[in-house]
């Protein structure tokens, strides 16, 4: 049940990290679900990280493949429900598309207006691609999925690196082998340097795609258990919900659903729906 573990642990990392978002790492070590945070979330409540990942999963299950128009439609539907949860890059993109701007032009405009679009919004949502596509295919699809909203290719390569790992891990590939495969496919110099040599860089749990991906990758690669991986991530401070979600997706794909503490499974919002979605994506996967 590695595929289910990946999506469920993504949501758990998100829910555990959400109340700590923007905090410093100097507080007490958090180990349990709790309420609070910038938007004062309920205990176990997920954020747009999980909502966007679920939108991608729903699209893959319904379309039996990558369909840009369908993904955009589902992402916008989620955005309309809780606009205040979404980051500035994705929010501006969705607003532009809803006003009639073509998606590819909207992504370009967001990048120019904000001076960059290498934030982590496309990284956090892409992991269902790793469940659906085999590792030999998921890298390029991940770049295409990221480019829907994030014009900067760095964000796409970060997503592709982690999704390639998740794809291999879901299929039972050893952790270090999955890492080496992702590194071998990465063609972006910056992403290759930082993620490919993760143990040589200081962790910065920021909004930047490289910083966030590096933090999640490091927490996962250094962990001895799924619980240790996620707790290490959310207690870094900074963008805790997204770093937690990305770490959880990798850890769940590696250790599987049964490794997730029962108390977290009981408390995370939408558990049954997450399981159903993951099973549907896995059932339709492209490497049969």
C-alpha positions, 0 to 999 in steps of 0.5 A: 500500500505504498501508493496509498501511503504516499497520498495519505502521508502527504496530507498528514504532513500538511495537516501537522505542519499547517499550524506551525507555518511561518514559525521559527524552529526554536519552539517545543518539538511538535509530535501531534495534530493540533489546531491553530496557525495563520488561518486557525485551522482545526486539528487535522485540517489540511491546506491547499497543498492537499487540495491541489494534490487531490485535484491532480489525483482526481484528474488522473483517475477520471482522464486516465492520463495527464490532461492539462485542461481538466487539471486546471479546471479542478484546481480552479474549483478548489481555489474558489472554495478557499482562496485565502489558503493559496499562495501568491503565484497560484492565486494570481494565475487562477485569477487571470485564467478566470478573467479570460487569460489563456493559461500559458499566457497567464503563467508567463504574466505571473512570472513577469509580474512577480519577478519569479515563479519558482515557488513550491506550489507546483511541487506539493501538488505533483506527487499523484503523478508519481503514483500514476506514471512509471519513473521513466515517464514521470519526469517530463510529465511533471515538468509539464504539470508544473508549467501550468502555473509556474513558468520558471523551469526550476519549479518543474525540475524540483517537482520532477526530481521528487516525483521520479523518486516517489514513482520508484518508491511506490513500485518498491525500489530502494531509497538510494536507488530511487534517489540516484535515478532521479539525480541521473535524469535531472538536467537543470544545473541548480536542481541537480547540484542542490538536490543531487548533493542534498547532504552538502547544503544547509536546510532552508525550509522556505517557499522557494522550490529548491529550498523546499524540495531540498528540505523535504528530500533531506528529512526523508533521506536521513530518516529511519522511520516515516514518523521521524521523517515527517516530524523532522520536517514540520519542526524545521519552522518556515513553510512547514505545511509544504515541507511536511507534505512533500516529506510525507509523500516521499516517506509514505511511498517508501514505508507504506500506509501501515507505517503511518501512526494510527492516531494520525490516520484517524485525525487527518481530514478526508482520510477515506477520500484520500485512500479512495483517490490513491487506489483509483490512480493506482488502478489506472496507472500507466505501467501495467 
